[in-house]
Amino acid sequence: MQNSTTSQIKPKKIKLDFKESKYATGRRKKSIAKVWVKKGTGNIHVNGIKMNDYFKRPVHQIIVTRPLEISEVATSYDVKCSVKGGGLSGQAGAIILGISKALIAHDENLKKNLKKDKLTTRDSRVVERKKYGHRKARRSFQFSKR
Protein backbone atom coordinates (compact mmCIF):
# COMPACT_ATOMS: atom_id res chain seq x y z
CA MET A 1 0.00 0.00 0.00
CA GLN A 2 1.50 3.33 -1.13
CA ASN A 3 1.07 6.73 0.42
CA SER A 4 -0.58 9.37 -1.72
CA THR A 5 2.42 11.65 -1.10
CA THR A 6 4.91 9.18 -2.61
CA SER A 7 2.85 8.63 -5.75
CA GLN A 8 2.85 12.35 -6.61
CA ILE A 9 6.19 13.49 -8.00
CA LYS A 10 7.07 17.08 -7.09
CA PRO A 11 9.58 19.05 -9.16
CA LYS A 12 12.91 19.30 -7.36
CA LYS A 13 13.82 22.71 -5.94
CA ILE A 14 17.12 24.06 -7.20
CA LYS A 15 19.49 26.23 -5.17
CA LEU A 16 20.64 29.10 -7.38
CA ASP A 17 23.64 31.42 -7.03
CA PHE A 18 22.57 35.00 -7.74
CA LYS A 19 25.53 37.11 -6.64
CA GLU A 20 26.03 40.36 -8.57
CA SER A 21 22.38 40.48 -9.62
CA LYS A 22 19.79 43.26 -9.55
CA TYR A 23 16.77 42.97 -7.23
CA ALA A 24 13.25 44.35 -7.61
CA THR A 25 9.82 43.80 -6.07
CA GLY A 26 6.58 43.42 -8.02
CA ARG A 27 3.01 43.43 -6.73
CA ARG A 28 -0.37 42.56 -8.25
CA LYS A 29 -3.68 41.94 -6.43
CA LYS A 30 -2.61 40.06 -3.27
CA SER A 31 0.65 38.69 -4.73
CA ILE A 32 4.16 39.88 -3.93
CA ALA A 33 7.14 38.80 -6.06
CA LYS A 34 10.81 39.24 -5.17
CA VAL A 35 12.83 39.10 -8.39
CA TRP A 36 16.58 38.80 -9.00
CA VAL A 37 17.98 39.29 -12.54
CA LYS A 38 21.56 38.59 -13.65
CA LYS A 39 23.45 37.97 -16.88
CA GLY A 40 22.98 34.38 -18.00
CA THR A 41 21.36 32.08 -20.53
CA GLY A 42 17.63 32.77 -20.17
CA ASN A 43 16.61 30.44 -17.31
CA ILE A 44 13.59 31.50 -15.25
CA HIS A 45 13.00 29.91 -11.83
CA VAL A 46 9.94 30.60 -9.67
CA ASN A 47 10.15 29.52 -6.00
CA GLY A 48 13.11 27.27 -6.86
CA ILE A 49 11.21 25.45 -9.63
CA LYS A 50 11.53 25.97 -13.40
CA MET A 51 8.94 28.43 -14.67
CA ASN A 52 7.34 25.86 -17.02
CA ASP A 53 6.75 23.50 -14.07
CA TYR A 54 5.35 26.23 -11.80
CA PHE A 55 3.04 27.88 -14.36
CA LYS A 56 1.38 24.99 -16.23
CA ARG A 57 -0.89 27.19 -18.39
CA PRO A 58 0.78 28.61 -21.54
CA VAL A 59 -0.95 31.97 -20.96
CA HIS A 60 0.93 32.49 -17.70
CA GLN A 61 4.22 31.37 -19.27
CA ILE A 62 3.81 33.93 -22.08
CA ILE A 63 2.92 36.66 -19.56
CA VAL A 64 6.01 36.01 -17.43
CA THR A 65 8.45 36.06 -20.38
CA ARG A 66 6.88 39.18 -21.95
CA PRO A 67 9.25 41.82 -20.48
CA LEU A 68 12.29 39.82 -21.64
CA GLU A 69 10.91 39.39 -25.16
CA ILE A 70 9.86 43.04 -25.53
CA SER A 71 13.34 44.24 -24.54
CA GLU A 72 14.84 41.49 -26.77
CA VAL A 73 17.09 40.03 -24.03
CA ALA A 74 15.26 36.71 -23.49
CA THR A 75 18.42 34.59 -23.79
CA SER A 76 20.88 36.91 -22.05
CA TYR A 77 19.42 37.14 -18.51
CA ASP A 78 18.65 34.59 -15.79
CA VAL A 79 15.68 35.29 -13.51
CA LYS A 80 15.03 33.98 -10.00
CA CYS A 81 11.66 34.78 -8.40
CA SER A 82 10.22 34.21 -4.97
CA VAL A 83 6.47 34.79 -5.07
CA LYS A 84 3.73 34.40 -2.46
CA GLY A 85 0.06 35.26 -1.99
CA GLY A 86 -2.86 35.39 -4.40
CA GLY A 87 -3.52 33.09 -7.33
CA LEU A 88 -1.46 32.18 -10.36
CA SER A 89 -2.53 35.10 -12.58
CA GLY A 90 -1.82 37.60 -9.80
CA GLN A 91 1.55 35.99 -9.22
CA ALA A 92 2.37 36.16 -12.93
CA GLY A 93 1.45 39.85 -12.96
CA ALA A 94 3.65 40.51 -9.93
CA ILE A 95 6.58 38.72 -11.58
CA ILE A 96 6.18 40.86 -14.75
CA LEU A 97 6.53 44.06 -12.75
CA GLY A 98 9.49 42.70 -10.79
CA ILE A 99 11.34 41.55 -13.92
CA SER A 100 10.70 44.91 -15.64
CA LYS A 101 12.03 46.91 -12.69
CA ALA A 102 15.09 44.67 -12.31
CA LEU A 103 15.89 44.88 -16.04
CA ILE A 104 15.73 48.67 -15.87
CA ALA A 105 18.07 48.61 -12.86
CA HIS A 106 20.46 46.46 -14.92
CA ASP A 107 20.25 48.49 -18.14
CA GLU A 108 18.58 51.94 -18.24
CA ASN A 109 18.22 51.77 -22.07
CA LEU A 110 15.47 49.11 -21.79
CA LYS A 111 13.11 51.50 -19.96
CA LYS A 112 11.72 53.11 -23.13
CA ASN A 113 10.28 49.89 -24.62
CA LEU A 114 9.02 48.53 -21.28
CA LYS A 115 7.31 51.80 -20.37
CA LYS A 116 5.65 51.98 -23.80
CA ASP A 117 3.98 48.61 -23.14
CA LYS A 118 3.00 49.71 -19.59
CA LEU A 119 5.10 47.06 -17.84
CA THR A 120 6.74 49.46 -15.39
CA THR A 121 3.57 50.59 -13.57
CA ARG A 122 1.75 48.64 -10.87
CA ASP A 123 -1.77 47.51 -11.75
CA SER A 124 -3.64 48.75 -8.67
CA ARG A 125 -6.94 46.95 -9.35
CA VAL A 126 -7.98 44.63 -6.52
CA VAL A 127 -11.17 42.75 -5.71
CA GLU A 128 -13.91 44.94 -4.25
CA ARG A 129 -15.21 43.85 -0.86
CA LYS A 130 -18.65 42.31 -0.35
CA LYS A 131 -21.24 44.68 1.12
CA TYR A 132 -23.96 44.00 3.67
CA GLY A 133 -27.38 43.41 2.08
CA HIS A 134 -25.86 42.35 -1.25
CA ARG A 135 -25.05 38.95 -2.68
CA LYS A 136 -21.64 40.08 -3.94
CA ALA A 137 -19.87 43.45 -4.02
CA ARG A 138 -22.58 45.12 -6.09
CA ARG A 139 -25.03 42.37 -7.04
CA SER A 140 -28.26 42.50 -5.01
CA PHE A 141 -30.36 39.57 -3.94
CA GLN A 142 -33.14 38.57 -6.35
CA PHE A 143 -36.21 40.76 -5.89
CA SER A 144 -39.49 38.98 -5.22
CA LYS A 145 -42.72 40.93 -5.57
CA ARG A 146 -44.85 38.34 -3.73
Backbone torsions as a table, in degrees:
resi	resn	phi	psi	omega
1	MET	NA	124.9	-177.1
2	GLN	-99.3	148.7	172.2
3	ASN	-73.3	153.1	177.8
4	SER	-71.7	-23.3	-179.6
5	THR	-74.6	-31.4	-179.4
6	THR	-78.6	-24.4	-179.1
7	SER	-77.0	-25.4	177.8
8	GLN	-88.2	127.7	-179.6
9	ILE	-98.2	118.9	178.9
10	LYS	-94.4	143.4	175.5
11	PRO	-63.2	141.5	-176.4
12	LYS	-77.0	132.5	177.4
13	LYS	-75.0	139.8	-176.6
14	ILE	-112.8	134.1	175.3
15	LYS	-86.3	122.8	-174.8
16	LEU	-112.9	143.5	177.0
17	ASP	-96.3	114.1	-177.7
18	PHE	-124.7	51.1	173.1
19	LYS	-77.6	151.8	-178.1
20	GLU	57.4	44.2	177.0
21	SER	-117.9	166.0	177.3
22	LYS	-101.6	140.7	-175.7
23	TYR	-113.8	144.1	173.9
24	ALA	-152.2	157.3	178.7
25	THR	-114.3	138.4	176.1
26	GLY	-125.6	144.6	179.1
27	ARG	-132.9	147.0	175.9
28	ARG	-160.1	128.3	-174.9
29	LYS	52.1	-117.1	179.7
30	LYS	-102.7	6.9	-174.9
31	SER	-94.7	143.4	175.6
32	ILE	-128.4	126.7	-179.1
33	ALA	-119.1	128.6	171.3
34	LYS	-99.6	125.7	-171.8
35	VAL	-126.3	131.7	173.5
36	TRP	-116.7	132.1	-179.6
37	VAL	-125.2	132.7	175.7
38	LYS	-143.3	164.0	177.0
39	LYS	-62.0	137.6	-178.4
40	GLY	-174.6	-143.3	-172.9
41	THR	-115.4	1.7	177.8
42	GLY	104.2	17.4	177.8
43	ASN	-80.4	138.5	176.2
44	ILE	-123.6	123.4	178.8
45	HIS	-121.1	131.1	178.5
46	VAL	-117.2	120.7	-177.7
47	ASN	52.7	38.1	177.3
48	GLY	80.6	3.3	-178.8
49	ILE	-117.7	148.5	176.3
50	LYS	-58.8	144.6	-175.0
51	MET	-58.5	-37.0	-179.4
52	ASN	-68.0	-27.1	177.4
53	ASP	-82.6	-30.1	-179.0
54	TYR	-78.5	-50.4	176.9
55	PHE	-98.5	102.3	-177.9
56	LYS	-74.3	-35.4	-176.2
57	ARG	-76.0	133.6	-179.6
58	PRO	-60.2	-29.9	179.6
59	VAL	-59.9	-46.3	-179.7
60	HIS	-66.6	-36.9	179.4
61	GLN	-64.6	-41.1	178.5
62	ILE	-65.6	-42.1	-179.7
63	ILE	-60.2	-45.2	-175.9
64	VAL	-66.5	-37.3	-177.4
65	THR	-85.0	-4.2	-175.4
66	ARG	-57.3	-47.5	-179.4
67	PRO	-61.5	-34.5	179.7
68	LEU	-70.1	-37.9	-178.8
69	GLU	-74.6	-35.7	178.9
70	ILE	-65.8	-41.7	179.8
71	SER	-85.0	2.2	175.2
72	GLU	57.7	41.9	177.8
73	VAL	-129.5	30.1	-173.1
74	ALA	-60.2	-31.3	-176.8
75	THR	-104.0	6.5	-177.2
76	SER	-113.8	2.4	177.7
77	TYR	-132.2	142.4	171.0
78	ASP	-100.8	143.1	-178.1
79	VAL	-125.8	133.4	174.3
80	LYS	-123.8	125.2	-177.8
81	CYS	-121.9	144.4	170.0
82	SER	-124.5	113.7	-172.9
83	VAL	-126.7	141.6	177.6
84	LYS	-146.2	157.6	177.0
85	GLY	84.7	153.5	175.2
86	GLY	70.7	-167.2	178.8
87	GLY	-102.8	-173.6	-174.8
88	LEU	-67.0	-38.9	-178.6
89	SER	-70.8	-36.0	175.2
90	GLY	-65.9	-39.0	178.2
91	GLN	-66.1	-40.5	177.8
92	ALA	-63.0	-40.9	177.4
93	GLY	-64.4	-38.0	178.1
94	ALA	-66.7	-39.3	180.0
95	ILE	-65.4	-39.8	177.5
96	ILE	-54.8	-50.8	-177.0
97	LEU	-63.8	-41.0	178.9
98	GLY	-63.7	-44.2	179.3
99	ILE	-63.3	-43.5	-179.1
100	SER	-60.8	-46.9	-179.7
101	LYS	-63.7	-41.3	-179.0
102	ALA	-68.1	-37.5	177.2
103	LEU	-63.9	-40.2	178.8
104	ILE	-66.0	-37.2	176.9
105	ALA	-65.0	-33.1	179.2
106	HIS	-74.5	-46.4	-175.9
107	ASP	-142.0	109.6	-176.1
108	GLU	-64.3	-22.0	-178.0
109	ASN	-69.3	-19.3	-178.7
110	LEU	-79.3	-11.2	-174.0
111	LYS	-61.7	-37.9	-175.5
112	LYS	-58.8	-50.1	-178.6
113	ASN	-68.8	-39.9	-178.4
114	LEU	-68.5	-38.8	179.9
115	LYS	-68.8	-34.6	179.5
116	LYS	-62.4	-36.3	178.3
117	ASP	-92.1	13.1	174.8
118	LYS	59.1	39.2	178.8
119	LEU	-97.4	-2.4	-178.3
120	THR	-100.4	-5.4	-179.3
121	THR	-106.8	145.5	-179.6
122	ARG	-77.8	134.2	175.4
123	ASP	-83.4	108.2	-169.8
124	SER	-86.5	3.5	-178.2
125	ARG	-71.5	129.0	176.2
126	VAL	-131.8	167.4	-178.0
127	VAL	-69.5	132.8	178.6
128	GLU	-75.9	143.1	-176.7
129	ARG	-74.2	155.2	177.5
130	LYS	-74.4	139.3	179.2
131	LYS	-104.9	153.2	177.3
132	TYR	-64.1	137.1	178.8
133	GLY	83.7	4.7	178.2
134	HIS	-125.4	155.9	179.0
135	ARG	-76.2	-38.7	176.3
136	LYS	-130.4	-153.0	-178.4
137	ALA	-64.4	-43.9	-178.7
138	ARG	-124.7	-19.2	-177.4
139	ARG	-72.0	127.0	177.8
140	SER	-87.4	166.7	173.6
141	PHE	-69.5	157.4	-178.6
142	GLN	-65.7	132.8	-179.2
143	PHE	-82.2	132.6	177.3
144	SER	-120.2	122.5	-177.4
145	LYS	-73.0	-38.5	-178.3
146	ARG	-118.8	NA	NA
